[in-house]
């Protein structure tokens, strides 16, 4: 049955029963209907959960499994939500009533490594950290480095267009993917992109898929652009400042100096104190914000010395790690931000980006919003590229109206400073109401229409990103 033929049909009231029967016949036990599995698929790390229970969670083990699910979904007009490890922060993989949760987490193999060509071919379910552990003996690595690298998947990174701590120097996921294998809504398999360094044949559909959040197809494989392992040492240092604005001014000064750290992360006083409590570290100086900077490569020592001079000139109190182990301990403080926020209550982790020179102004805006709404908004930032993660902490499962009001003010402030609604988390369900504010009506309509070309029935991740 073709998509055009199916599009003319009205779904039968018994379509969910038929879909489930077909899934069980085709996939057996991989079509999971255990209540605990269905419940888990409703939510991700955003704190948001979809309404109702999924029809089933399909644990795909192969590309043919994914194709079978999509053919069944098209025939029965059943919505499908692609899912990896469920670590997303925008509700993009949350699966609701009557929908199929299509998990590719079990597809986690490295299929090919070609160090001479600096590429690897992988399945989407492999974890970031596991991938680099397997690449290291070959003398290569994959640069995207989200704070959740130990639990997030490459496929999820591609779906959201993820970034991470190292992206200021080494780029984001979009810079590190040569091609993707994509299963369309009707089950067809496309091989997008190329294996060569250059490739401009036709439209760049690979870049279109990156960050599309499962609305165009299901990523079942990726050809990744690798780097040689960095030679030389890594030097990590921290600098304490009187507040987040002062730390942001200092980070902008580092950028303006022309020095290129591998990592430059900012934690405000509230987030820094929360992490220290979680990790049972001595309490930081009251009110102090912290920059954590790492340089790498053959000139890492000289670059770290130059960064320290800039930070001291900006009023920072600088501490340099004695060795690599101490440096990793300093970075562990930043990577523990999300678990620390979870200890305070339910957390809405936001994700806006501004030009790096506007970072101090954005922290001023956060302080203003805190005052106007009577909230405390702990914030961290990938200061090297202007990507901020303000956190709204509240009690209970539902986001209170005042938090949404404050978040809207935050989004408008970022846009006014020349920024964007999301740097790496994606739109999902949590930001869809503001998408047209950034894109404008014409571009919003154009993007939605492009998605319909890939998915004419609207069964792929419905209600996400482009929902009215």
Secondary structure, DSSP 4 states (H G I P E B T S, - for coil): --HHHHHTSPPPTTHHHHHHHHHHHHHGGGEE--HHHHHHTTB-TTS-B-SS--SEEEE--SHHHHHHHHHHHHHHT--EEEESSS--SSSTT---TT-EEEE-TT---EEEEEGGGTEEEE-TT-BHHHHHHHHHTTTEE---B-TTTTT-BHHHHHHHT--BTTHHHH--GGGGEEEEEEE-TTS-EEEEE-SSS---SS--HHHHHTT-TTSS-EEEEEEEEPEEPPPSEEEEEEEEESSHHHHHHHHHHHHHHT---SEEEEE-HHHHHHHHHHTTPPPPPTT-EEEEEEEEETTHHHHHHHHHHHHHHTT-EEEE-SSHHHHHHHHHHHHTHHHHHHTTSEEEE--EE--GGGHHHHHHHHHHHHHHHT----EEEETTTTEEEEEEEESSSSPPHHHHHHHHHHHHHHHHTT-BS-SSS--TTTSGGGHHHHH-HHHHHHHHHHHHHH-TT--BSTTSSS--
